[in-house]
């Protein structure tokens, strides 16, 4: 997991119970249904499907449940708190947001290991196709809530994005200076341990043969005596 502002924010949010997020999540779902009704119409075919969405850099997960009376997004403490989801999607929060907005290719994220998917793949593909064609832009969706204050809110969002980008750069500098060398040494030690295990396994496969050869030689010598 990379060092990021989201990860640091996760440490700050860790003591908070997930239920405190519910009013914001209900508002977000109401806004999404109003601005992107076509997405939810495409999801009607899934009926009672449910998805565990796990941002790995946050201390909580999200449960998306489709079907009547209305789709619902709720926060849960851990993946174990959601009973039998149809599928699970795991990845850093920014990766999940980019996938939601169609700014990242899901296949590329999967093969680069930024995204992990488990469960009903047909349901996941239906969700992906519905979202990809929805033209979702979370920033614009949220700004629509401010009405006549849209302009100042947009400027504030621009400042927040600039601060976030700078924090990302600073944390990457810290990671490169301190974390990356440690990761490199750990990778080297892991490779050495793997080589030792391989050598030990090779020795173990050879030992029975050596014992058999020694036994045969001993019997041959005894017979000659």
Secondary structure as the mmCIF struct_conf table of DSSP 4:
data_model
#
loop_
_struct_conf.conf_type_id
_struct_conf.id
_struct_conf.beg_label_comp_id
_struct_conf.beg_label_asym_id
_struct_conf.beg_label_seq_id
_struct_conf.end_label_comp_id
_struct_conf.end_label_asym_id
_struct_conf.end_label_seq_id
HELX_RH_AL_P HELX_RH_AL_P1 UNK A 5 UNK A 13
TURN_TY1_P TURN_TY1_P1 UNK A 14 UNK A 15
BEND BEND1 UNK A 16 UNK A 16
HELX_RH_3T_P HELX_RH_3T_P1 UNK A 18 UNK A 21
HELX_RH_AL_P HELX_RH_AL_P2 UNK A 22 UNK A 35
HELX_RH_AL_P HELX_RH_AL_P3 UNK A 37 UNK A 43
HELX_RH_3T_P HELX_RH_3T_P2 UNK A 44 UNK A 46
TURN_TY1_P TURN_TY1_P2 UNK A 47 UNK A 48
STRN STRN1 UNK A 50 UNK A 55
TURN_TY1_P TURN_TY1_P3 UNK A 56 UNK A 57
BEND BEND2 UNK A 58 UNK A 59
STRN STRN2 UNK A 61 UNK A 65
BEND BEND3 UNK A 67 UNK A 69
STRN STRN3 UNK A 72 UNK A 76
BEND BEND4 UNK A 77 UNK A 78
HELX_RH_3T_P HELX_RH_3T_P3 UNK A 79 UNK A 81
BEND BEND5 UNK A 82 UNK A 82
BEND BEND6 UNK A 84 UNK A 84
BEND BEND7 UNK A 86 UNK A 86
STRN STRN4 UNK A 87 UNK A 91
HELX_RH_AL_P HELX_RH_AL_P4 UNK A 93 UNK A 100
TURN_TY1_P TURN_TY1_P4 UNK A 101 UNK A 102
BEND BEND8 UNK A 104 UNK A 104
HELX_RH_AL_P HELX_RH_AL_P5 UNK A 106 UNK A 111
TURN_TY1_P TURN_TY1_P5 UNK A 112 UNK A 113
BEND BEND9 UNK A 114 UNK A 114
STRN STRN5 UNK A 115 UNK A 119
HELX_RH_AL_P HELX_RH_AL_P6 UNK A 121 UNK A 132
TURN_TY1_P TURN_TY1_P6 UNK A 133 UNK A 135
HELX_RH_AL_P HELX_RH_AL_P7 UNK A 138 UNK A 143
HELX_RH_3T_P HELX_RH_3T_P4 UNK A 144 UNK A 149
HELX_RH_AL_P HELX_RH_AL_P8 UNK A 150 UNK A 174
HELX_RH_PI_P HELX_RH_PI_P1 UNK A 175 UNK A 179
HELX_RH_AL_P HELX_RH_AL_P9 UNK A 180 UNK A 224
#
